[in-house]
Amino acid sequence: MKTDHCVTTALHSSLTAWFAAHARDLPWRRPEAGAWGVMVSEFMLQQTPVSRVLPVYEQWMARWPRPADLAAEPPGEAVRAWGRLGYPRRALRLHAAAAAIADRHGGEVPCDHAALLALPGVGEYTAAAVASFAYGQRHAVLDTNVRRVLARALTGVQYPPNATTAAERRLAQRVLPDDEALAARWAAATMELGALVCTARTPGCGRCPIAERCAWRLAGFPEHDGPPRRGQSYAGTDRQVRGKLLAVLREATAPVPREVLDRVWDEPVQRARALDGLVADGLVEPVADGVYRLPQRAPLP
């Protein structure tokens, strides 16, 4: 779709003004967080709400205020500190990124987008987010919240596609402000609007600063592709078993025998499958026959 310059300029002005007044005071947005704080938050916030991330983030940054501090410890310590945030492979990837930063970049998170993208565990979204939020650069930052805001406000569609499309990237780039500082504020503002107002199930259109220009609202809120996807069931899944096994290993101060791990889940086939999966993912390592611990060395690439 074509977007009129005057329309996009008005959107930039309205939304960034709203953000200046309503943005949450989050620790990774404070100047003292630095680029490392921004990177840590971006890893933790993937598929995890802010309320769960906050206490873990604070503890993490107090223990590892610089990438080199984390890189100096075994990857298992990152898994331990990750706690119950879920998807613990993110902890291994963050540890690997910290090690690469310490080794290749003198311990400083690089500001160059290509260098960020070359770090282990850093994909298109994370590289753009760190470059934008930490260094004030001009990048299209497309997380779920931003994609939903752009879909509704600019294309009149209730929900974006399941996966980011080339058309979405082109649209995001087209409406991105030319000025770097404004572009960085726009990226943060659209993300905040999606998180607080233009939510998936109950959008607060009465509180939206761009409601008068929202294509979805002007079209009469047409429904599209049914309701937003619900989260996957957790109870009884391999994910739950993996979490229980990891919880035992996180609390342990010494390697754990298999018979101790066997107590966390009654069904032996599923329990063995979950443990084998943890070993294959590098989250757990066997010390000897039937004895396990959190990893003390980085997994092979």
Stockholm file with secondary structure:
# STOCKHOLM 1.0

chainA/1-301         MKTDHCVTTALHSSLTAWFAAHARDLPWRRPEAGAWGVMVSEFMLQQTPVSRVLPVYEQWMARWPRPADLAAEPPGEAVRAWGRLGYPRRALRLHAAAAAIADRHGGEVPCDHAALLALPGVGEYTAAAVASFAYGQRHAVLDTNVRRVLARALTGVQYPPNATTAAERRLAQRVLPDDEALAARWAAATMELGALVCTARTPGCGRCPIAERCAWRLAGFPEHDGPPRRGQSYAGTDRQVRGKLLAVLREATAPVPREVLDRVWDEPVQRARALDGLVADGLVEPVADGVYRLPQRAPLP
#=GR chainA/1-301 SS CCCCHHHHHHHHHHHHHHHHHHCCCCGGGSGGGHHHHHHHHHHHHTTSCHHHHHHHHHHHHHHCSSHHHHHTSCHHHHHHHHTTSSCTHHHHHHHHHHHHHHHHSTTSCCCSHHHHHTSTTCCHHHHHHHHHHHHCCCCCCCCHHHHHHHIIIIICCSSCCSSCCHHHHHHHHHTSCSSHHHHHHHHHHHHHHHHHTSCSSSCCGGGCTTGGGCHHHHTTCCCCSSSCCCCCCCTTSHHHHHHHHHHHHHHCSSCEEHHHHGGGCSCHHHHHHHHHHHHHTTSCEEEETTEEESCSSCCCC
#=GC SS_cons         CCCCHHHHHHHHHHHHHHHHHHCCCCGGGSGGGHHHHHHHHHHHHTTSCHHHHHHHHHHHHHHCSSHHHHHTSCHHHHHHHHTTSSCTHHHHHHHHHHHHHHHHSTTSCCCSHHHHHTSTTCCHHHHHHHHHHHHCCCCCCCCHHHHHHHIIIIICCSSCCSSCCHHHHHHHHHTSCSSHHHHHHHHHHHHHHHHHTSCSSSCCGGGCTTGGGCHHHHTTCCCCSSSCCCCCCCTTSHHHHHHHHHHHHHHCSSCEEHHHHGGGCSCHHHHHHHHHHHHHTTSCEEEETTEEESCSSCCCC
//
